[in-house]
Amino acid sequence: MRARGKCPMQVIGAAMRKLIHIAYGVLKSGRPFDPEMKTA
């Protein structure tokens, strides 16, 4: 995102949002995190 001209806070916000979605999915499903799992 930084290479596309976004400011640093937008990049950090997007990364935080992605991590929150991953954490919520792990908690909701009850399965351990699998980095090989593909997300939509």
N, CA, C and O atoms as a Tripos MOL2 file, in Angstrom:
@<TRIPOS>MOLECULE
protein
  160   159    40     0     0
PROTEIN
NO_CHARGES

@<TRIPOS>ATOM
      1 N           0.8240   -1.1890    0.0000 N.3       1 MET1
      2 CA          0.0000    0.0000    0.0000 C.3       1 MET1
      3 C           0.8690    1.2530    0.0000 C.2       1 MET1
      4 O           0.5360    2.2630   -0.6210 O.2       1 MET1
      5 N           1.9760    1.1630    0.7030 N.am      2 ARG2
      6 CA          2.8710    2.3270    0.7830 C.3       2 ARG2
      7 C           3.3940    2.6910   -0.6090 C.2       2 ARG2
      8 O           3.5270    3.8700   -0.9400 O.2       2 ARG2
      9 N           3.6890    1.6770   -1.4160 N.am      3 ALA3
     10 CA          4.1970    1.9200   -2.7680 C.3       3 ALA3
     11 C           3.1240    2.5540   -3.6580 C.2       3 ALA3
     12 O           3.4410    3.1920   -4.6620 O.2       3 ALA3
     13 N           1.8440    2.3730   -3.2790 N.am      4 ARG4
     14 CA          0.7530    2.9620   -4.0630 C.3       4 ARG4
     15 C           0.4040    4.3720   -3.6040 C.2       4 ARG4
     16 O          -0.5600    4.9610   -4.0920 O.2       4 ARG4
     17 N           1.1890    4.9270   -2.6580 N.am      5 GLY5
     18 CA          1.0130    6.3070   -2.2630 C.3       5 GLY5
     19 C           0.1590    6.5370   -1.0350 C.2       5 GLY5
     20 O          -0.2210    7.6740   -0.7560 O.2       5 GLY5
     21 N          -0.1530    5.4860   -0.2960 N.am      6 LYS6
     22 CA         -0.9510    5.6590    0.9260 C.3       6 LYS6
     23 C          -0.0560    6.1690    2.0510 C.2       6 LYS6
     24 O           1.1370    5.8670    2.0960 O.2       6 LYS6
     25 N          -0.6460    6.9440    2.9560 N.am      7 CYS7
     26 CA          0.1440    7.4610    4.0730 C.3       7 CYS7
     27 C           0.3980    6.3340    5.0810 C.2       7 CYS7
     28 O          -0.3420    5.3500    5.1010 O.2       7 CYS7
     29 N           1.4250    6.4640    5.9090 N.am      8 PRO8
     30 CA          1.7910    5.3830    6.8380 C.3       8 PRO8
     31 C           0.6620    4.9540    7.7750 C.2       8 PRO8
     32 O           0.5460    3.7690    8.0850 O.2       8 PRO8
     33 N          -0.1680    5.8860    8.2280 N.am      9 MET9
     34 CA         -1.2480    5.5220    9.1370 C.3       9 MET9
     35 C          -2.3150    4.6710    8.4420 C.2       9 MET9
     36 O          -2.9360    3.8250    9.0860 O.2       9 MET9
     37 N          -2.5350    4.8770    7.1580 N.am     10 GLN10
     38 CA         -3.4780    4.0430    6.4160 C.3      10 GLN10
     39 C          -2.9400    2.6210    6.2840 C.2      10 GLN10
     40 O          -3.7020    1.6570    6.3620 O.2      10 GLN10
     41 N          -1.6470    2.4920    6.0870 N.am     11 VAL11
     42 CA         -1.0230    1.1740    5.9760 C.3      11 VAL11
     43 C          -1.1360    0.4400    7.3050 C.2      11 VAL11
     44 O          -1.4830   -0.7410    7.3340 O.2      11 VAL11
     45 N          -0.8490    1.1220    8.3950 N.am     12 ILE12
     46 CA         -0.9470    0.5150    9.7280 C.3      12 ILE12
     47 C          -2.3880    0.1220   10.0280 C.2      12 ILE12
     48 O          -2.6410   -0.9630   10.5520 O.2      12 ILE12
     49 N          -3.3270    0.9950    9.7020 N.am     13 GLY13
     50 CA         -4.7460    0.7050    9.9340 C.3      13 GLY13
     51 C          -5.2040   -0.5180    9.1540 C.2      13 GLY13
     52 O          -5.9580   -1.3370    9.6790 O.2      13 GLY13
     53 N          -4.7640   -0.6530    7.9170 N.am     14 ALA14
     54 CA         -5.1420   -1.8070    7.0970 C.3      14 ALA14
     55 C          -4.5550   -3.0950    7.6700 C.2      14 ALA14
     56 O          -5.2220   -4.1290    7.6820 O.2      14 ALA14
     57 N          -3.3130   -3.0360    8.1430 N.am     15 ALA15
     58 CA         -2.6850   -4.2140    8.7410 C.3      15 ALA15
     59 C          -3.4010   -4.6170   10.0310 C.2      15 ALA15
     60 O          -3.6200   -5.8020   10.2800 O.2      15 ALA15
     61 N          -3.7620   -3.6330   10.8430 N.am     16 MET16
     62 CA         -4.4820   -3.9170   12.0900 C.3      16 MET16
     63 C          -5.8450   -4.5390   11.7850 C.2      16 MET16
     64 O          -6.2590   -5.4850   12.4550 O.2      16 MET16
     65 N          -6.5370   -4.0160   10.7850 N.am     17 ARG17
     66 CA         -7.8450   -4.5510   10.4160 C.3      17 ARG17
     67 C          -7.7260   -6.0030    9.9630 C.2      17 ARG17
     68 O          -8.5530   -6.8420   10.3210 O.2      17 ARG17
     69 N          -6.6960   -6.2920    9.1770 N.am     18 LYS18
     70 CA         -6.4970   -7.6530    8.7000 C.3      18 LYS18
     71 C          -6.2280   -8.6110    9.8650 C.2      18 LYS18
     72 O          -6.7640   -9.7190    9.8980 O.2      18 LYS18
     73 N          -5.3990   -8.1810   10.8140 N.am     19 LEU19
     74 CA         -5.1050   -9.0190   11.9810 C.3      19 LEU19
     75 C          -6.3500   -9.2560   12.8340 C.2      19 LEU19
     76 O          -6.5530  -10.3560   13.3480 O.2      19 LEU19
     77 N          -7.1790   -8.2260   12.9830 N.am     20 ILE20
     78 CA         -8.4220   -8.3740   13.7530 C.3      20 ILE20
     79 C          -9.3440   -9.3870   13.0840 C.2      20 ILE20
     80 O          -9.9530  -10.2130   13.7640 O.2      20 ILE20
     81 N          -9.4500   -9.3310   11.7690 N.am     21 HIS21
     82 CA        -10.2950  -10.2840   11.0460 C.3      21 HIS21
     83 C          -9.7840  -11.7130   11.2250 C.2      21 HIS21
     84 O         -10.5750  -12.6390   11.4050 O.2      21 HIS21
     85 N          -8.4750  -11.8900   11.1760 N.am     22 ILE22
     86 CA         -7.8910  -13.2210   11.3730 C.3      22 ILE22
     87 C          -8.1630  -13.7080   12.7890 C.2      22 ILE22
     88 O          -8.5790  -14.8510   12.9810 O.2      22 ILE22
     89 N          -7.9320  -12.8520   13.7840 N.am     23 ALA23
     90 CA         -8.1530  -13.2340   15.1850 C.3      23 ALA23
     91 C          -9.6170  -13.5790   15.4300 C.2      23 ALA23
     92 O          -9.9170  -14.5580   16.1140 O.2      23 ALA23
     93 N         -10.5230  -12.7910   14.8810 N.am     24 TYR24
     94 CA        -11.9520  -13.0660   15.0600 C.3      24 TYR24
     95 C         -12.3190  -14.4110   14.4270 C.2      24 TYR24
     96 O         -13.0810  -15.1850   15.0060 O.2      24 TYR24
     97 N         -11.7820  -14.6820   13.2500 N.am     25 GLY25
     98 CA        -12.0630  -15.9470   12.5880 C.3      25 GLY25
     99 C         -11.5720  -17.1370   13.3850 C.2      25 GLY25
    100 O         -12.2510  -18.1610   13.4570 O.2      25 GLY25
    101 N         -10.3990  -17.0130   13.9840 N.am     26 VAL26
    102 CA         -9.8560  -18.0950   14.8180 C.3      26 VAL26
    103 C         -10.7370  -18.3050   16.0520 C.2      26 VAL26
    104 O         -11.0590  -19.4400   16.4050 O.2      26 VAL26
    105 N         -11.1200  -17.2110   16.7020 N.am     27 LEU27
    106 CA        -11.9610  -17.3350   17.8910 C.3      27 LEU27
    107 C         -13.3480  -17.8850   17.5480 C.2      27 LEU27
    108 O         -13.8890  -18.7070   18.2870 O.2      27 LEU27
    109 N         -13.9090  -17.4450   16.4580 N.am     28 LYS28
    110 CA        -15.2480  -17.8580   16.0490 C.3      28 LYS28
    111 C         -15.2790  -19.3390   15.6670 C.2      28 LYS28
    112 O         -16.2180  -20.0510   16.0230 O.2      28 LYS28
    113 N         -14.2590  -19.8030   14.9470 N.am     29 SER29
    114 CA        -14.2580  -21.1890   14.4720 C.3      29 SER29
    115 C         -13.7850  -22.1710   15.5430 C.2      29 SER29
    116 O         -14.1600  -23.3430   15.5210 O.2      29 SER29
    117 N         -12.9610  -21.6950   16.4790 N.am     30 GLY30
    118 CA        -12.4380  -22.5810   17.5120 C.3      30 GLY30
    119 C         -11.2710  -23.4290   17.0470 C.2      30 GLY30
    120 O         -10.7790  -24.2720   17.7980 O.2      30 GLY30
    121 N         -10.8200  -23.2160   15.8150 N.am     31 ARG31
    122 CA         -9.6870  -23.9700   15.2850 C.3      31 ARG31
    123 C          -8.4150  -23.1480   15.4350 C.2      31 ARG31
    124 O          -8.4700  -21.9180   15.4290 O.2      31 ARG31
    125 N          -7.2670  -23.8140   15.5700 N.am     32 PRO32
    126 CA         -6.0130  -23.0600   15.6650 C.3      32 PRO32
    127 C          -5.6950  -22.3600   14.3550 C.2      32 PRO32
    128 O          -6.1670  -22.7630   13.2920 O.2      32 PRO32
    129 N          -4.8930  -21.3090   14.4400 N.am     33 PHE33
    130 CA         -4.5160  -20.5350   13.2650 C.3      33 PHE33
    131 C          -3.6930  -21.3970   12.3210 C.2      33 PHE33
    132 O          -2.7770  -22.0980   12.7510 O.2      33 PHE33
    133 N          -4.0190  -21.3450   11.0370 N.am     34 ASP34
    134 CA         -3.2910  -22.0840   10.0100 C.3      34 ASP34
    135 C          -2.8470  -21.0880    8.9460 C.2      34 ASP34
    136 O          -3.6730  -20.6370    8.1530 O.2      34 ASP34
    137 N          -1.5510  -20.7290    8.9060 N.am     35 PRO35
    138 CA         -1.0950  -19.7320    7.9310 C.3      35 PRO35
    139 C          -1.2220  -20.2130    6.4910 C.2      35 PRO35
    140 O          -1.1770  -19.3940    5.5730 O.2      35 PRO35
    141 N          -1.3780  -21.5000    6.2670 N.am     36 GLU36
    142 CA         -1.5250  -22.0270    4.9120 C.3      36 GLU36
    143 C          -2.9470  -21.8960    4.3860 C.2      36 GLU36
    144 O          -3.1810  -22.0320    3.1860 O.2      36 GLU36
    145 N          -3.9090  -21.6300    5.2900 N.am     37 MET37
    146 CA         -5.2940  -21.5060    4.8720 C.3      37 MET37
    147 C          -5.4590  -20.2500    4.0180 C.2      37 MET37
    148 O          -4.9870  -19.1730    4.3810 O.2      37 MET37
    149 N          -6.1230  -20.4030    2.9030 N.am     38 LYS38
    150 CA         -6.3300  -19.2760    2.0040 C.3      38 LYS38
    151 C          -7.5860  -18.5200    2.4330 C.2      38 LYS38
    152 O          -8.6080  -19.1220    2.7620 O.2      38 LYS38
    153 N          -7.4880  -17.1750    2.4220 N.am     39 THR39
    154 CA         -8.6400  -16.3570    2.7670 C.3      39 THR39
    155 C          -9.1810  -15.7130    1.5090 C.2      39 THR39
    156 O          -8.4580  -15.4970    0.5360 O.2      39 THR39
    157 N         -10.4420  -15.4170    1.5500 N.am     40 ALA40
    158 CA        -11.0860  -14.7780    0.3880 C.3      40 ALA40
    159 C         -10.8000  -13.3050    0.3400 C.2      40 ALA40
    160 O         -11.2620  -12.6150   -0.5680 O.2      40 ALA40
@<TRIPOS>BOND
     1     1     2 1
     2     2     3 1
     3     3     4 2
     4     3     5 am
     5     5     6 1
     6     6     7 1
     7     7     8 2
     8     7     9 am
     9     9    10 1
    10    10    11 1
    11    11    12 2
    12    11    13 am
    13    13    14 1
    14    14    15 1
    15    15    16 2
    16    15    17 am
    17    17    18 1
    18    18    19 1
    19    19    20 2
    20    19    21 am
    21    21    22 1
    22    22    23 1
    23    23    24 2
    24    23    25 am
    25    25    26 1
    26    26    27 1
    27    27    28 2
    28    27    29 am
    29    29    30 1
    30    30    31 1
    31    31    32 2
    32    31    33 am
    33    33    34 1
    34    34    35 1
    35    35    36 2
    36    35    37 am
    37    37    38 1
    38    38    39 1
    39    39    40 2
    40    39    41 am
    41    41    42 1
    42    42    43 1
    43    43    44 2
    44    43    45 am
    45    45    46 1
    46    46    47 1
    47    47    48 2
    48    47    49 am
    49    49    50 1
    50    50    51 1
    51    51    52 2
    52    51    53 am
    53    53    54 1
    54    54    55 1
    55    55    56 2
    56    55    57 am
    57    57    58 1
    58    58    59 1
    59    59    60 2
    60    59    61 am
    61    61    62 1
    62    62    63 1
    63    63    64 2
    64    63    65 am
    65    65    66 1
    66    66    67 1
    67    67    68 2
    68    67    69 am
    69    69    70 1
    70    70    71 1
    71    71    72 2
    72    71    73 am
    73    73    74 1
    74    74    75 1
    75    75    76 2
    76    75    77 am
    77    77    78 1
    78    78    79 1
    79    79    80 2
    80    79    81 am
    81    81    82 1
    82    82    83 1
    83    83    84 2
    84    83    85 am
    85    85    86 1
    86    86    87 1
    87    87    88 2
    88    87    89 am
    89    89    90 1
    90    90    91 1
    91    91    92 2
    92    91    93 am
    93    93    94 1
    94    94    95 1
    95    95    96 2
    96    95    97 am
    97    97    98 1
    98    98    99 1
    99    99   100 2
   100    99   101 am
   101   101   102 1
   102   102   103 1
   103   103   104 2
   104   103   105 am
   105   105   106 1
   106   106   107 1
   107   107   108 2
   108   107   109 am
   109   109   110 1
   110   110   111 1
   111   111   112 2
   112   111   113 am
   113   113   114 1
   114   114   115 1
   115   115   116 2
   116   115   117 am
   117   117   118 1
   118   118   119 1
   119   119   120 2
   120   119   121 am
   121   121   122 1
   122   122   123 1
   123   123   124 2
   124   123   125 am
   125   125   126 1
   126   126   127 1
   127   127   128 2
   128   127   129 am
   129   129   130 1
   130   130   131 1
   131   131   132 2
   132   131   133 am
   133   133   134 1
   134   134   135 1
   135   135   136 2
   136   135   137 am
   137   137   138 1
   138   138   139 1
   139   139   140 2
   140   139   141 am
   141   141   142 1
   142   142   143 1
   143   143   144 2
   144   143   145 am
   145   145   146 1
   146   146   147 1
   147   147   148 2
   148   147   149 am
   149   149   150 1
   150   150   151 1
   151   151   152 2
   152   151   153 am
   153   153   154 1
   154   154   155 1
   155   155   156 2
   156   155   157 am
   157   157   158 1
   158   158   159 1
   159   159   160 2
@<TRIPOS>SUBSTRUCTURE
     1 MET1         2 RESIDUE 1 A MET
     2 ARG2         6 RESIDUE 1 A ARG
     3 ALA3        10 RESIDUE 1 A ALA
     4 ARG4        14 RESIDUE 1 A ARG
     5 GLY5        18 RESIDUE 1 A GLY
     6 LYS6        22 RESIDUE 1 A LYS
     7 CYS7        26 RESIDUE 1 A CYS
     8 PRO8        30 RESIDUE 1 A PRO
     9 MET9        34 RESIDUE 1 A MET
    10 GLN10       38 RESIDUE 1 A GLN
    11 VAL11       42 RESIDUE 1 A VAL
    12 ILE12       46 RESIDUE 1 A ILE
    13 GLY13       50 RESIDUE 1 A GLY
    14 ALA14       54 RESIDUE 1 A ALA
    15 ALA15       58 RESIDUE 1 A ALA
    16 MET16       62 RESIDUE 1 A MET
    17 ARG17       66 RESIDUE 1 A ARG
    18 LYS18       70 RESIDUE 1 A LYS
    19 LEU19       74 RESIDUE 1 A LEU
    20 ILE20       78 RESIDUE 1 A ILE
    21 HIS21       82 RESIDUE 1 A HIS
    22 ILE22       86 RESIDUE 1 A ILE
    23 ALA23       90 RESIDUE 1 A ALA
    24 TYR24       94 RESIDUE 1 A TYR
    25 GLY25       98 RESIDUE 1 A GLY
    26 VAL26      102 RESIDUE 1 A VAL
    27 LEU27      106 RESIDUE 1 A LEU
    28 LYS28      110 RESIDUE 1 A LYS
    29 SER29      114 RESIDUE 1 A SER
    30 GLY30      118 RESIDUE 1 A GLY
    31 ARG31      122 RESIDUE 1 A ARG
    32 PRO32      126 RESIDUE 1 A PRO
    33 PHE33      130 RESIDUE 1 A PHE
    34 ASP34      134 RESIDUE 1 A ASP
    35 PRO35      138 RESIDUE 1 A PRO
    36 GLU36      142 RESIDUE 1 A GLU
    37 MET37      146 RESIDUE 1 A MET
    38 LYS38      150 RESIDUE 1 A LYS
    39 THR39      154 RESIDUE 1 A THR
    40 ALA40      158 RESIDUE 1 A ALA
